[in-house]
Amino acid sequence: MTPATGPNWPPYNAYFHKAGAQLAPGATATLSITGAAAAYASIATETGSPGGAMTVTYISCPKQANATGSWWVGGIILWGRPSACVPVTYTTSAAPNRTHHAIIALGVSTCAEAH
């Protein structure tokens, strides 16, 4: 993630931390902001709302010859703070019945582990 050095998401006076997403051909994944972070973080996508979303589902193009998958431009927006540990959950088409938990460190060196 690219660290934000000051509010850089005009006109919202928010902090945008850039990160891309890539999926293999034919794959899907859903990412959600969870817990208290829903009050101060959102997921930004290139074609989504400027205010971001709490949940985003990525759907990769079907498998084609020489395809490497699909990429998305975006990241996490922090509202009113330059840094945070943001808890998320995600599911993938590889294991659709399993919810994974992670914590994304934005502007901090480490965060506690997700359970």
TORBA-232351 format. One line per field, with one value per atom (N, C-alpha, C, O): residue number from 1; atom name; x, z, y. Coordinates in Angstrom, 3 decimals. Atoms other than C-alpha are relative to their C-alpha. Layout:
nr = NUM; ...
atom = CA; ...
X = X; ...
Z = Z; ...
Y = Y; ...
***
This chain:
nr = 1; 1; 1; 1; 2; 2; 2; 2; 3; 3; 3; 3; 4; 4; 4; 4; 5; 5; 5; 5; 6; 6; 6; 6; 7; 7; 7; 7; 8; 8; 8; 8; 9; 9; 9; 9; 10; 10; 10; 10; 11; 11; 11; 11; 12; 12; 12; 12; 13; 13; 13; 13; 14; 14; 14; 14; 15; 15; 15; 15; 16; 16; 16; 16; 17; 17; 17; 17; 18; 18; 18; 18; 19; 19; 19; 19; 20; 20; 20; 20; 21; 21; 21; 21; 22; 22; 22; 22; 23; 23; 23; 23; 24; 24; 24; 24; 25; 25; 25; 25; 26; 26; 26; 26; 27; 27; 27; 27; 28; 28; 28; 28; 29; 29; 29; 29; 30; 30; 30; 30; 31; 31; 31; 31; 32; 32; 32; 32; 33; 33; 33; 33; 34; 34; 34; 34; 35; 35; 35; 35; 36; 36; 36; 36; 37; 37; 37; 37; 38; 38; 38; 38; 39; 39; 39; 39; 40; 40; 40; 40; 41; 41; 41; 41; 42; 42; 42; 42; 43; 43; 43; 43; 44; 44; 44; 44; 45; 45; 45; 45; 46; 46; 46; 46; 47; 47; 47; 47; 48; 48; 48; 48; 49; 49; 49; 49; 50; 50; 50; 50; 51; 51; 51; 51; 52; 52; 52; 52; 53; 53; 53; 53; 54; 54; 54; 54; 55; 55; 55; 55; 56; 56; 56; 56; 57; 57; 57; 57; 58; 58; 58; 58; 59; 59; 59; 59; 60; 60; 60; 60; 61; 61; 61; 61; 62; 62; 62; 62; 63; 63; 63; 63; 64; 64; 64; 64; 65; 65; 65; 65; 66; 66; 66; 66; 67; 67; 67; 67; 68; 68; 68; 68; 69; 69; 69; 69; 70; 70; 70; 70; 71; 71; 71; 71; 72; 72; 72; 72; 73; 73; 73; 73; 74; 74; 74; 74; 75; 75; 75; 75; 76; 76; 76; 76; 77; 77; 77; 77; 78; 78; 78; 78; 79; 79; 79; 79; 80; 80; 80; 80; 81; 81; 81; 81; 82; 82; 82; 82; 83; 83; 83; 83; 84; 84; 84; 84; 85; 85; 85; 85; 86; 86; 86; 86; 87; 87; 87; 87; 88; 88; 88; 88; 89; 89; 89; 89; 90; 90; 90; 90; 91; 91; 91; 91; 92; 92; 92; 92; 93; 93; 93; 93; 94; 94; 94; 94; 95; 95; 95; 95; 96; 96; 96; 96; 97; 97; 97; 97; 98; 98; 98; 98; 99; 99; 99; 99; 100; 100; 100; 100; 101; 101; 101; 101; 102; 102; 102; 102; 103; 103; 103; 103; 104; 104; 104; 104; 105; 105; 105; 105; 106; 106; 106; 106; 107; 107; 107; 107; 108; 108; 108; 108; 109; 109; 109; 109; 110; 110; 110; 110; 111; 111; 111; 111; 112; 112; 112; 112; 113; 113; 113; 113; 114; 114; 114; 114; 115; 115; 115; 115
atom = N; CA; C; O; N; CA; C; O; N; CA; C; O; N; CA; C; O; N; CA; C; O; N; CA; C; O; N; CA; C; O; N; CA; C; O; N; CA; C; O; N; CA; C; O; N; CA; C; O; N; CA; C; O; N; CA; C; O; N; CA; C; O; N; CA; C; O; N; CA; C; O; N; CA; C; O; N; CA; C; O; N; CA; C; O; N; CA; C; O; N; CA; C; O; N; CA; C; O; N; CA; C; O; N; CA; C; O; N; CA; C; O; N; CA; C; O; N; CA; C; O; N; CA; C; O; N; CA; C; O; N; CA; C; O; N; CA; C; O; N; CA; C; O; N; CA; C; O; N; CA; C; O; N; CA; C; O; N; CA; C; O; N; CA; C; O; N; CA; C; O; N; CA; C; O; N; CA; C; O; N; CA; C; O; N; CA; C; O; N; CA; C; O; N; CA; C; O; N; CA; C; O; N; CA; C; O; N; CA; C; O; N; CA; C; O; N; CA; C; O; N; CA; C; O; N; CA; C; O; N; CA; C; O; N; CA; C; O; N; CA; C; O; N; CA; C; O; N; CA; C; O; N; CA; C; O; N; CA; C; O; N; CA; C; O; N; CA; C; O; N; CA; C; O; N; CA; C; O; N; CA; C; O; N; CA; C; O; N; CA; C; O; N; CA; C; O; N; CA; C; O; N; CA; C; O; N; CA; C; O; N; CA; C; O; N; CA; C; O; N; CA; C; O; N; CA; C; O; N; CA; C; O; N; CA; C; O; N; CA; C; O; N; CA; C; O; N; CA; C; O; N; CA; C; O; N; CA; C; O; N; CA; C; O; N; CA; C; O; N; CA; C; O; N; CA; C; O; N; CA; C; O; N; CA; C; O; N; CA; C; O; N; CA; C; O; N; CA; C; O; N; CA; C; O; N; CA; C; O; N; CA; C; O; N; CA; C; O; N; CA; C; O; N; CA; C; O; N; CA; C; O; N; CA; C; O; N; CA; C; O; N; CA; C; O; N; CA; C; O; N; CA; C; O; N; CA; C; O; N; CA; C; O; N; CA; C; O; N; CA; C; O; N; CA; C; O; N; CA; C; O; N; CA; C; O; N; CA; C; O; N; CA; C; O; N; CA; C; O; N; CA; C; O; N; CA; C; O; N; CA; C; O; N; CA; C; O
X = 0.838; 0.000; 0.890; 1.939; -0.706; 1.173; -0.463; -1.657; 0.439; 1.170; -0.465; 0.104; 0.504; -0.823; 0.720; 0.794; -0.728; 1.153; -0.883; -0.484; 0.970; -1.859; -1.310; -1.369; 1.270; -5.507; 0.198; 0.640; -0.275; -5.358; -1.196; -1.030; 1.210; -8.940; -1.018; -2.049; 0.893; -10.531; -1.324; -1.349; 0.114; -13.036; -0.357; -0.906; 0.477; -13.571; 0.922; 0.550; -0.962; -10.491; 0.272; 0.336; -0.242; -9.820; 1.366; 2.029; -1.301; -6.744; -0.201; -0.845; 0.127; -6.515; 1.293; 2.370; -1.140; -4.184; -0.193; -1.073; 0.157; -3.713; 0.460; 1.500; -0.358; -3.690; -0.767; -1.944; 0.680; -4.500; -0.500; -0.089; 0.505; -6.388; 0.141; -0.156; -0.112; -5.688; -0.615; -0.398; 0.581; -7.659; 0.366; 0.524; -0.239; -6.923; -1.223; -2.321; 1.132; -9.102; -1.144; -0.921; 1.184; -12.655; -0.251; -1.224; 0.148; -12.211; -0.871; -1.033; 0.714; -14.351; 0.497; 0.971; -0.357; -13.613; -0.841; -1.126; 0.749; -15.597; 0.789; 1.200; -0.741; -13.855; -0.946; -1.680; 0.868; -15.664; 0.778; 1.601; -0.502; -14.645; -0.866; -2.086; 0.781; -15.693; 0.234; 1.130; -0.148; -16.124; -0.089; -0.772; 0.014; -15.518; 0.549; 0.254; -0.580; -13.594; -1.060; -0.787; 1.080; -16.925; -0.335; -0.921; 0.261; -17.159; 1.060; 0.822; -1.078; -13.844; 0.733; 1.701; -0.698; -12.845; -0.999; -2.114; 0.807; -14.238; 0.927; 2.089; -0.753; -13.095; -0.287; -1.443; 0.145; -12.467; 0.336; 1.288; -0.294; -12.625; -0.042; -0.680; -0.110; -11.877; -1.362; -1.545; 1.308; -15.490; -1.104; -2.276; 1.000; -17.235; -0.284; 0.208; 0.360; -18.668; 1.243; 2.128; -1.145; -16.185; 0.121; 1.205; -0.028; -17.138; 0.362; 0.489; -0.364; -16.242; -1.188; -2.337; 1.027; -18.166; 0.522; 1.731; -0.389; -18.165; 0.342; 1.155; -0.223; -18.218; 0.142; -0.619; -0.204; -16.890; 0.209; 0.968; -0.215; -17.145; 0.715; 0.258; -0.789; -14.522; -0.286; -0.249; 0.267; -15.357; 0.957; 0.878; -0.988; -12.512; -0.619; -1.584; 0.454; -13.017; 0.256; 1.161; -0.208; -13.342; 1.397; 2.063; -1.317; -10.219; 0.076; -0.809; -0.250; -8.823; 1.466; 2.270; -1.389; -5.630; 0.923; 0.644; -1.025; -2.593; -0.515; 0.149; 0.544; -4.798; 0.696; 0.959; -0.611; -3.199; -0.997; -0.648; 1.012; -6.429; -0.430; -0.137; 0.508; -8.062; 0.578; 0.794; -0.528; -6.707; -1.027; -1.801; 0.840; -8.585; 0.856; 1.756; -0.677; -7.337; -0.884; -2.104; 0.783; -8.403; 0.835; 2.055; -0.680; -7.546; -0.981; -2.167; 0.813; -8.830; 0.014; 1.068; 0.129; -10.120; -0.154; -0.973; 0.167; -9.653; -0.597; -0.079; 0.727; -12.052; 0.432; 0.213; -0.349; -10.651; 1.222; 1.455; -1.234; -7.416; 0.968; 0.541; -0.980; -4.168; 0.418; 0.945; -0.459; -3.522; -0.991; -1.752; 0.883; -5.370; 0.335; 0.972; 0.012; -5.485; -1.440; -2.345; 1.354; -8.490; -0.325; 0.270; 0.394; -10.153; -0.897; -1.802; 0.792; -11.574; -0.302; 0.369; 0.250; -13.149; -0.001; -0.286; 0.077; -12.905; -0.339; 0.018; 0.305; -14.246; 0.467; 0.563; -0.440; -13.052; -0.777; -1.338; 0.672; -14.523; 0.733; 0.146; -0.757; -11.768; -0.502; -0.408; 0.541; -13.342; -1.197; -1.115; 1.124; -16.771; -0.665; -1.320; 0.626; -17.913; 0.931; 0.581; -0.970; -14.835; 0.211; 0.563; -0.249; -14.589; 1.369; 1.645; -1.341; -11.031; -0.038; -0.806; -0.096; -10.144; 1.425; 2.386; -1.318; -7.271; -0.095; -1.183; -0.084; -6.140; 1.000; 2.138; -0.848; -4.723; 0.608; -0.116; -0.721; -2.067; 0.151; 0.788; -0.083; -2.413; 0.699; 0.154; -0.741; 0.224; 0.579; 1.076; -0.610; 1.361; 0.843; 0.596; -0.894; 4.094; -0.589; -0.349; 0.579; 2.165; -1.379; -1.725; 1.317; -1.296; -0.119; 0.607; 0.258; -2.585; -0.547; -1.149; 0.486; -3.408; -1.514; -2.146; 1.441; -6.930; -0.266; 0.601; 0.373; -8.749; -0.855; -1.270
Z = 0.000; 0.000; 0.000; 0.644; 0.035; -0.747; 1.172; 1.270; -1.157; 2.486; -0.389; -1.279; 0.210; 2.554; 0.966; 2.161; -0.851; 3.871; 0.468; 1.353; -0.385; 4.168; -0.665; -1.506; 0.674; 3.184; -1.512; -2.033; 1.434; -0.452; -0.790; -1.905; 0.668; -1.350; -0.036; 0.635; 0.048; -2.254; -0.643; -1.450; -0.953; -1.639; 1.399; 2.186; -1.247; 1.332; 1.200; 2.307; -1.092; 3.442; 0.638; 1.860; -0.452; 3.683; -0.496; -1.270; 0.344; 3.294; -0.837; -0.397; 0.911; 0.334; 0.008; -0.207; 0.031; 0.555; -1.201; -1.196; 1.273; -2.944; 0.095; 0.681; 0.110; -3.547; -1.165; -1.354; 1.103; -6.585; 0.414; 1.440; -0.224; -6.750; -1.304; -2.377; 1.177; -9.142; 0.319; 1.394; -0.125; -9.652; -1.222; -2.323; 1.107; -11.770; -0.916; -0.486; 0.922; -14.852; 0.569; 1.084; -0.447; -13.936; 1.495; 1.947; -1.457; -10.201; 0.471; -0.236; -0.654; -7.876; 1.434; 2.016; -1.397; -4.485; 0.525; -0.198; -0.653; -2.044; 1.214; 2.039; -1.092; 0.374; 0.761; 0.150; -0.831; 3.311; 1.145; 1.779; -1.198; 5.919; 1.157; 1.012; -1.114; 9.335; 1.287; 1.373; -1.335; 12.941; 0.050; -0.756; -0.217; 14.179; -1.194; -1.354; 1.167; 10.976; -0.980; -1.789; 0.894; 9.155; 0.227; -0.646; -0.299; 10.836; -0.588; -0.703; 0.463; 9.407; -1.254; -1.670; 1.182; 6.366; -1.053; -0.732; 1.092; 2.961; -1.122; -1.190; 1.121; -0.157; -1.234; -1.612; 1.215; -3.230; -1.210; -1.182; 1.264; -6.763; -1.107; -0.971; 1.110; -10.068; -0.540; -0.919; 0.579; -11.226; 1.042; 0.687; -1.058; -7.847; 0.472; -0.099; -0.613; -5.725; 0.549; 1.077; -0.566; -4.719; 1.515; 2.077; -1.443; -1.110; 0.377; 1.561; -0.273; -1.450; 0.411; 0.343; -0.390; -0.220; 1.150; 1.352; -1.087; 2.767; -0.531; 0.060; 0.606; 0.522; -1.506; -2.141; 1.446; -2.996; -0.452; 0.165; 0.611; -5.140; -1.329; -2.188; 1.228; -7.851; -0.788; -0.227; 0.866; -10.797; -1.185; -1.994; 1.073; -13.147; -1.298; -1.288; 1.314; -16.866; -0.120; 0.528; 0.188; -17.998; -0.542; -1.126; 0.464; -18.786; -1.522; -2.221; 1.431; -22.238; -0.245; 0.688; 0.341; -24.045; 0.423; 0.150; -0.450; -22.511; 0.996; 1.209; -0.964; -19.940; 1.348; 1.802; -1.327; -16.639; 1.084; 2.264; -0.977; -14.941; -0.192; -1.211; 0.056; -14.198; 1.146; 2.243; -0.983; -12.336; 0.278; -0.607; -0.367; -10.470; 0.698; 1.469; -0.651; -9.395; 1.151; 1.006; -1.143; -5.972; 1.253; 1.200; -1.274; -2.318; 1.137; 1.009; -1.196; 1.127; 0.317; 0.309; -0.425; 2.147; 1.514; 2.066; -1.440; 5.766; 0.203; -0.306; -0.251; 6.953; 1.346; 2.387; -1.237; 9.513; 0.721; 1.867; -0.619; 10.237; -1.092; -2.111; 1.021; 8.323; 0.043; -0.940; -0.133; 9.628; 0.836; 1.628; -0.765; 11.039; -0.312; -1.319; 0.242; 11.363; -0.374; 0.452; 0.527; 9.221; -0.099; -0.912; 0.096; 9.850; -1.215; -1.494; 1.178; 6.746; 0.027; 0.702; 0.302; 5.720; -1.510; -2.233; 1.435; 2.302; -0.270; 0.491; 0.491; 0.437; -1.448; -2.137; 1.381; -2.842; -0.624; 0.077; 0.697; -5.477; 0.211; 0.013; -0.264; -4.605; 1.262; 1.365; -1.249; -1.140; 0.423; 1.414; -0.223; -1.230; 1.364; 1.799; -1.311; 2.131; 1.153; 2.315; -1.043; 4.015; -0.004; -1.030; -0.147; 5.299; 0.633; 1.704; -0.496; 5.768; 0.724; 0.356; -0.760; 8.278; -0.109; -0.053; 0.082; 7.933; 0.570; 0.705; -0.425; 9.255; -0.919; -1.056; 0.924; 6.784; 0.745; 1.289; -0.656; 8.211; -0.983; -2.026; 0.848; 6.710; 0.775; 1.741; -0.660; 7.719; 1.348; 2.070; -1.225; 10.645; -0.389; -1.421; 0.380; 10.699; 0.273; -0.499; -0.311; 12.352; 0.627; 1.155; -0.631; 13.535; 0.669; 0.322; -0.631; 15.790; -1.046; -2.034; 0.944; 14.021; 0.036; 1.069; 0.082; 12.829; 0.485; 0.387; -0.488; 14.317; -1.009; -0.783
Y = -1.170; 0.000; 1.243; 1.270; -1.270; 3.509; 0.851; 1.133; -0.777; 5.564; 1.394; 2.026; -1.359; 8.780; 0.930; 0.644; -0.942; 11.754; 1.145; 1.903; -1.024; 14.065; -0.322; -1.220; 0.273; 14.186; 0.079; 1.103; 0.072; 13.127; -0.533; -1.026; 0.483; 12.204; 1.132; 1.084; -1.154; 15.541; -0.379; -1.309; -1.109; 16.923; -0.473; 0.298; 0.596; 14.603; 0.172; -0.216; -0.123; 15.469; -1.368; -1.497; 1.363; 11.731; -0.467; 0.226; 0.565; 9.524; -1.258; -2.210; 1.134; 7.134; -0.798; -0.243; 0.915; 4.127; -0.915; -1.776; 0.703; 2.693; -1.453; -1.755; 1.413; -1.062; -0.592; -0.284; 0.662; -3.147; -1.370; -1.913; 1.356; -6.421; -0.775; -0.249; 0.858; -9.288; -1.353; -1.913; 1.334; -12.494; -0.824; -0.297; 0.926; -15.534; -0.026; 0.324; 0.069; -16.036; -0.846; -1.941; 0.721; -17.082; 0.001; -0.603; -0.007; -16.418; 1.163; 2.158; -1.096; -14.298; 0.108; -0.868; -0.232; -12.755; 1.154; 2.109; -1.068; -10.630; 0.462; -0.354; -0.622; -8.240; 0.911; 1.688; -0.837; -6.576; 0.624; -0.038; -0.675; -3.997; -0.483; -0.565; 0.531; -5.332; 0.777; 1.616; -0.547; -4.302; 1.510; 2.141; -1.449; -0.777; 0.767; 1.951; -0.675; 0.007; 0.479; 1.365; -0.445; 0.371; 1.472; 2.111; -1.412; 3.798; 0.928; 2.130; -0.884; 5.072; -0.480; 0.156; 0.514; 2.987; -0.457; -0.868; 0.547; 2.061; -0.456; -0.056; 0.556; 0.207; 0.846; 1.036; -0.800; 2.359; -0.862; -1.642; 0.663; 0.980; 1.040; 2.083; -0.950; 2.677; 0.418; 1.575; -0.307; 2.491; 0.130; 0.257; -0.060; 2.652; 1.413; 2.387; -1.271; 5.431; 0.696; 0.023; -0.717; 8.185; -0.181; -0.024; 0.234; 7.445; -1.415; -1.728; 1.383; 3.784; -0.848; -0.410; 0.962; 0.753; -0.849; -0.953; 0.896; -1.597; -1.392; -2.103; 1.316; -4.687; 0.153; 0.883; -0.006; -5.221; -1.445; -2.193; 1.311; -8.360; 0.203; 0.958; -0.047; -8.789; -1.278; -2.373; 1.144; -11.079; 0.086; 1.010; 0.005; -11.970; -0.504; -1.268; 0.467; -12.504; -1.502; -2.028; 1.440; -16.139; -0.299; 0.556; 0.433; -18.106; 0.055; -0.439; -0.096; -17.346; -0.335; -0.342; 0.321; -18.272; 1.138; 2.305; -0.951; -16.524; 1.033; 2.048; -0.965; -14.745; -0.149; -1.263; 0.013; -13.790; 0.356; 0.339; -0.371; -12.744; 1.436; 2.061; -1.375; -9.422; 0.814; 0.299; -0.951; -6.377; 1.086; 1.451; -1.139; -3.634; 1.037; 0.702; -1.119; -0.227; 0.460; 0.540; -0.473; 1.006; 0.013; 0.170; -0.001; 0.855; 0.177; -0.126; -0.227; 1.755; 1.491; 2.126; -1.395; 5.192; 0.010; -0.725; -0.219; 6.253; 1.382; 2.376; -1.244; 8.931; 0.567; -0.054; -0.695; 11.383; -0.514; -0.130; 0.503; 9.526; -0.440; -0.982; 0.362; 8.949; -1.471; -1.992; 1.380; 5.427; -0.800; -0.244; 0.885; 2.434; -1.450; -1.759; 1.435; -1.323; -0.338; -0.220; 0.183; -2.264; -1.493; -2.200; 1.402; -5.647; -0.227; 0.559; 0.355; -7.315; -1.497; -2.277; 1.404; -10.585; -0.138; 0.817; 0.236; -12.158; -1.459; -2.358; 1.336; -15.155; -0.075; 0.941; 0.196; -16.641; -1.152; -1.994; 1.098; -18.913; -1.323; -2.387; 1.224; -21.410; -0.709; -1.932; 0.558; -21.913; 0.852; 1.578; -0.913; -20.227; -0.111; 0.836; 0.166; -21.629; 0.344; 0.141; -0.357; -20.413; 1.506; 2.088; -1.432; -16.853; 0.188; -0.353; -0.299; -15.605; 1.344; 2.232; -1.244; -12.875; 0.530; -0.238; -0.631; -10.412; 1.407; 1.966; -1.398; -7.051; 0.681; 0.232; -0.745; -4.540; 1.181; 2.015; -1.093; -2.193; 1.155; 1.009; -1.196; 1.292; 1.110; 1.643; -1.068; 3.811; -0.381; 0.483; 0.515; 1.639; -1.208; -1.832; 1.092; -0.994; -1.376; -2.305; 1.307; -3.832; 0.164; 1.221; 0.077; -4.810; -1.363; -2.295; 1.292; -7.580; -0.963; -0.543; 1.006; -10.833; -0.109; 0.111; 0.264; -11.549; -1.418; -2.286; 1.344; -14.540; -0.701; -1.838
***
